[in-house]
Amino acid sequence: MANSVPGGLVIDNGVIADLAGYAALESYGVVGMTAPTMADGIAKILPRQKLRRGIQVETTDKGVRVDLYVVIEHGTNLATVSQNLVDQVTFVLTEFAQAPIDSVEVHIQDIKIRK
């Protein structure tokens, strides 16, 4: 099903942020997304409607650079959860958006007990 269509496709960084956010929430051990800057040193989990605020997308010469600001579940292995998150986001962006990936960076803002 690889039909070639003449022309170009431009995907807005906001769409890439939405895809990355939903992929992040599907990853094991991720409780939620937070804003890059913490008010009063407290990371507040963003609602699903505002996931873009927890993701920064930048277009570089090599592709798309994605920074994820997340809250991780207490008791999980941080390195494993972070690597799974990078893999999940990379897979979703390359498969669905067909965007070349420069890098995916995970910034753990807080650790919470899932209720």
CYANA upper distance limits for C-alpha pairs under 8 A (distance plus 0.5 A):
 11 ILE  CA     15 VAL  CA      7.20
 11 ILE  CA     16 ILE  CA      7.72
 11 ILE  CA     97 ALA  CA      8.11
 12 ASP  CA     16 ILE  CA      7.18
 13 ASN  CA     17 ALA  CA      6.60
 13 ASN  CA     57 VAL  CA      6.49
 13 ASN  CA     58 GLU  CA      7.93
 14 GLY  CA     18 ASP  CA      6.69
 14 GLY  CA     52 ARG  CA      7.40
 14 GLY  CA     57 VAL  CA      8.33
 15 VAL  CA     19 LEU  CA      6.75
 16 ILE  CA     20 ALA  CA      6.61
 16 ILE  CA     57 VAL  CA      7.90
 16 ILE  CA     93 LEU  CA      7.66
 16 ILE  CA     97 ALA  CA      7.94
 17 ALA  CA     21 GLY  CA      6.46
 17 ALA  CA     51 LEU  CA      8.28
 17 ALA  CA     52 ARG  CA      6.08
 17 ALA  CA     55 ILE  CA      6.48
 17 ALA  CA     56 GLN  CA      7.59
 17 ALA  CA     57 VAL  CA      6.91
 17 ALA  CA     66 VAL  CA      8.41
 18 ASP  CA     22 TYR  CA      6.72
 18 ASP  CA     51 LEU  CA      7.30
 18 ASP  CA     52 ARG  CA      6.59
 19 LEU  CA     23 ALA  CA      6.64
 19 LEU  CA     89 VAL  CA      8.42
 19 LEU  CA     92 VAL  CA      7.63
 19 LEU  CA     93 LEU  CA      7.49
 20 ALA  CA     24 ALA  CA      6.52
 20 ALA  CA     55 ILE  CA      8.34
 20 ALA  CA     89 VAL  CA      5.88
 20 ALA  CA     92 VAL  CA      7.76
 20 ALA  CA     93 LEU  CA      7.53
 21 GLY  CA     25 LEU  CA      6.81
 21 GLY  CA     33 MET  CA      8.21
 21 GLY  CA     51 LEU  CA      6.30
 21 GLY  CA     52 ARG  CA      7.47
 21 GLY  CA     54 GLY  CA      8.40
 21 GLY  CA     55 ILE  CA      7.59
 22 TYR  CA     26 GLU  CA      6.91
 22 TYR  CA     51 LEU  CA      8.50
 23 ALA  CA     27 SER  CA      7.10
 23 ALA  CA     85 LEU  CA      8.48
 23 ALA  CA     88 GLN  CA      6.78
 23 ALA  CA     89 VAL  CA      6.12
 23 ALA  CA     92 VAL  CA      7.28
 24 ALA  CA     30 VAL  CA      7.43
 24 ALA  CA     85 LEU  CA      6.53
 24 ALA  CA     88 GLN  CA      7.63
 24 ALA  CA     89 VAL  CA      6.98
 25 LEU  CA     30 VAL  CA      6.57
 25 LEU  CA     31 VAL  CA      7.63
 25 LEU  CA     32 GLY  CA      6.80
 25 LEU  CA     33 MET  CA      8.37
 26 GLU  CA     30 VAL  CA      8.18
 27 SER  CA     81 VAL  CA      8.27
 27 SER  CA     84 ASN  CA      7.46
 27 SER  CA     85 LEU  CA      6.40
 27 SER  CA     88 GLN  CA      7.47
 28 TYR  CA     81 VAL  CA      7.28
 28 TYR  CA     84 ASN  CA      8.31
 29 GLY  CA     72 ILE  CA      6.17
 29 GLY  CA     73 GLU  CA      5.56
 29 GLY  CA     76 THR  CA      6.86
 29 GLY  CA     81 VAL  CA      6.48
 30 VAL  CA     70 VAL  CA      7.38
 30 VAL  CA     71 VAL  CA      6.58
 30 VAL  CA     72 ILE  CA      5.17
 30 VAL  CA     73 GLU  CA      6.45
 30 VAL  CA     81 VAL  CA      7.97
 31 VAL  CA     70 VAL  CA      8.04
 31 VAL  CA     71 VAL  CA      5.96
 31 VAL  CA     72 ILE  CA      5.90
 31 VAL  CA     73 GLU  CA      6.18
 31 VAL  CA    112 LYS  CA      7.85
 31 VAL  CA    114 ARG  CA      7.27
 32 GLY  CA     45 ILE  CA      6.14
 32 GLY  CA     46 LEU  CA      7.33
 32 GLY  CA     70 VAL  CA      6.34
 32 GLY  CA     71 VAL  CA      5.80
 32 GLY  CA     72 ILE  CA      7.83
 33 MET  CA     45 ILE  CA      6.03
 33 MET  CA     46 LEU  CA      6.13
 33 MET  CA     51 LEU  CA      6.94
 33 MET  CA     54 GLY  CA      5.86
 33 MET  CA     68 LEU  CA      8.20
 33 MET  CA     69 TYR  CA      6.31
 33 MET  CA     70 VAL  CA      4.90
 33 MET  CA     71 VAL  CA      6.47
 34 THR  CA     43 ALA  CA      6.57
 34 THR  CA     44 LYS  CA      6.24
 34 THR  CA     45 ILE  CA      5.48
 34 THR  CA     46 LEU  CA      6.00
 34 THR  CA     51 LEU  CA      8.44
 34 THR  CA     53 ARG  CA      7.82
 34 THR  CA     54 GLY  CA      5.37
 34 THR  CA     69 TYR  CA      6.04
 34 THR  CA     70 VAL  CA      6.14
 34 THR  CA     71 VAL  CA      7.36
 34 THR  CA    109 GLN  CA      7.68
 35 ALA  CA     43 ALA  CA      7.90
 35 ALA  CA     44 LYS  CA      7.92
 35 ALA  CA     45 ILE  CA      8.44
 35 ALA  CA     46 LEU  CA      7.85
 35 ALA  CA     53 ARG  CA      6.00
 35 ALA  CA     54 GLY  CA      4.96
 35 ALA  CA     55 ILE  CA      8.21
 35 ALA  CA     69 TYR  CA      7.09
 36 PRO  CA     53 ARG  CA      8.11
 36 PRO  CA     54 GLY  CA      6.55
 36 PRO  CA     55 ILE  CA      8.24
 36 PRO  CA     69 TYR  CA      6.45
 38 MET  CA     42 ILE  CA      6.03
 38 MET  CA     43 ALA  CA      5.80
 38 MET  CA     44 LYS  CA      8.07
 39 ALA  CA     43 ALA  CA      7.70
 43 ALA  CA     71 VAL  CA      8.36
 43 ALA  CA    109 GLN  CA      6.74
 43 ALA  CA    110 ASP  CA      6.68
 45 ILE  CA     71 VAL  CA      7.85
 46 LEU  CA     50 LYS  CA      6.51
 46 LEU  CA     51 LEU  CA      6.79
 46 LEU  CA     53 ARG  CA      8.40
 46 LEU  CA     54 GLY  CA      7.99
 47 PRO  CA     51 LEU  CA      7.22
 50 LYS  CA     54 GLY  CA      8.28
 51 LEU  CA     55 ILE  CA      7.49
 52 ARG  CA     56 GLN  CA      8.01
 54 GLY  CA     68 LEU  CA      6.81
 54 GLY  CA     69 TYR  CA      5.79
 54 GLY  CA     70 VAL  CA      7.85
 55 ILE  CA     66 VAL  CA      7.47
 55 ILE  CA     67 ASP  CA      6.15
 55 ILE  CA     68 LEU  CA      5.37
 55 ILE  CA     69 TYR  CA      6.76
 56 GLN  CA     66 VAL  CA      6.28
 56 GLN  CA     67 ASP  CA      5.56
 56 GLN  CA     68 LEU  CA      7.27
 57 VAL  CA     64 VAL  CA      7.35
 57 VAL  CA     65 ARG  CA      6.25
 57 VAL  CA     66 VAL  CA      5.20
 57 VAL  CA     67 ASP  CA      7.02
 58 GLU  CA     64 VAL  CA      6.35
 58 GLU  CA     65 ARG  CA      5.60
 58 GLU  CA     66 VAL  CA      7.04
 59 THR  CA     63 GLY  CA      6.40
 59 THR  CA     64 VAL  CA      5.15
 59 THR  CA     65 ARG  CA      6.63
 60 THR  CA     64 VAL  CA      6.43
 60 THR  CA     65 ARG  CA      7.33
 60 THR  CA    102 ASP  CA      7.75
 62 LYS  CA    100 PRO  CA      7.75
 62 LYS  CA    101 ILE  CA      7.72
 62 LYS  CA    102 ASP  CA      5.83
 63 GLY  CA     99 ALA  CA      7.58
 63 GLY  CA    100 PRO  CA      5.20
 63 GLY  CA    101 ILE  CA      5.42
 63 GLY  CA    102 ASP  CA      5.24
 64 VAL  CA     99 ALA  CA      7.52
 64 VAL  CA    100 PRO  CA      6.67
 64 VAL  CA    101 ILE  CA      5.33
 64 VAL  CA    102 ASP  CA      5.62
 64 VAL  CA    103 SER  CA      7.35
 65 ARG  CA    101 ILE  CA      6.98
 65 ARG  CA    102 ASP  CA      5.71
 65 ARG  CA    103 SER  CA      5.35
 65 ARG  CA    104 VAL  CA      6.44
 65 ARG  CA    105 GLU  CA      8.40
 66 VAL  CA    103 SER  CA      6.79
 66 VAL  CA    104 VAL  CA      5.25
 66 VAL  CA    105 GLU  CA      6.69
 67 ASP  CA    104 VAL  CA      6.44
 67 ASP  CA    105 GLU  CA      5.26
 67 ASP  CA    106 VAL  CA      6.52
 67 ASP  CA    107 HIS  CA      7.70
 68 LEU  CA    104 VAL  CA      8.03
 68 LEU  CA    105 GLU  CA      6.63
 68 LEU  CA    106 VAL  CA      5.41
 68 LEU  CA    107 HIS  CA      6.39
 69 TYR  CA    106 VAL  CA      6.77
 69 TYR  CA    107 HIS  CA      5.31
 69 TYR  CA    108 ILE  CA      6.50
 69 TYR  CA    109 GLN  CA      6.74
 70 VAL  CA    106 VAL  CA      7.77
 70 VAL  CA    107 HIS  CA      6.77
 70 VAL  CA    108 ILE  CA      5.65
 70 VAL  CA    109 GLN  CA      6.27
 70 VAL  CA    110 ASP  CA      7.70
 71 VAL  CA    108 ILE  CA      6.43
 71 VAL  CA    109 GLN  CA      6.19
 71 VAL  CA    110 ASP  CA      5.32
 71 VAL  CA    111 ILE  CA      6.00
 71 VAL  CA    112 LYS  CA      7.29
 72 ILE  CA     76 THR  CA      8.19
 72 ILE  CA     78 LEU  CA      8.01
 72 ILE  CA     81 VAL  CA      8.39
 72 ILE  CA    108 ILE  CA      7.36
 72 ILE  CA    110 ASP  CA      6.97
 72 ILE  CA    111 ILE  CA      5.39
 72 ILE  CA    112 LYS  CA      6.84
 73 GLU  CA    111 ILE  CA      6.18
 73 GLU  CA    112 LYS  CA      5.71
 73 GLU  CA    113 ILE  CA      6.19
 73 GLU  CA    114 ARG  CA      6.65
 74 HIS  CA    111 ILE  CA      6.02
 74 HIS  CA    112 LYS  CA      5.81
 74 HIS  CA    113 ILE  CA      5.64
 74 HIS  CA    114 ARG  CA      8.01
 76 THR  CA     81 VAL  CA      7.66
 77 ASN  CA     81 VAL  CA      6.63
 78 LEU  CA     82 SER  CA      6.47
 79 ALA  CA     83 GLN  CA      6.62
 80 THR  CA     84 ASN  CA      6.57
 81 VAL  CA     85 LEU  CA      6.53
 82 SER  CA     86 VAL  CA      6.73
 82 SER  CA    106 VAL  CA      6.86
 83 GLN  CA     87 ASP  CA      6.66
 84 ASN  CA     88 GLN  CA      6.51
 85 LEU  CA     89 VAL  CA      6.61
 85 LEU  CA    106 VAL  CA      8.33
 86 VAL  CA     90 THR  CA      6.48
 86 VAL  CA    104 VAL  CA      6.40
 86 VAL  CA    105 GLU  CA      7.75
 86 VAL  CA    106 VAL  CA      7.79
 87 ASP  CA     91 PHE  CA      6.53
 88 GLN  CA     92 VAL  CA      6.73
 89 VAL  CA     93 LEU  CA      6.60
 89 VAL  CA    104 VAL  CA      8.18
 90 THR  CA     94 THR  CA      6.56
 90 THR  CA    101 ILE  CA      7.50
 90 THR  CA    104 VAL  CA      7.73
 91 PHE  CA     95 GLU  CA      6.38
 92 VAL  CA     96 PHE  CA      6.14
 92 VAL  CA     97 ALA  CA      7.85
 93 LEU  CA     97 ALA  CA      5.55
 93 LEU  CA     98 GLN  CA      6.60
 93 LEU  CA     99 ALA  CA      6.34
 93 LEU  CA    101 ILE  CA      8.27
 94 THR  CA     98 GLN  CA      4.77
 94 THR  CA     99 ALA  CA      5.71
 94 THR  CA    100 PRO  CA      7.05
 94 THR  CA    101 ILE  CA      7.85
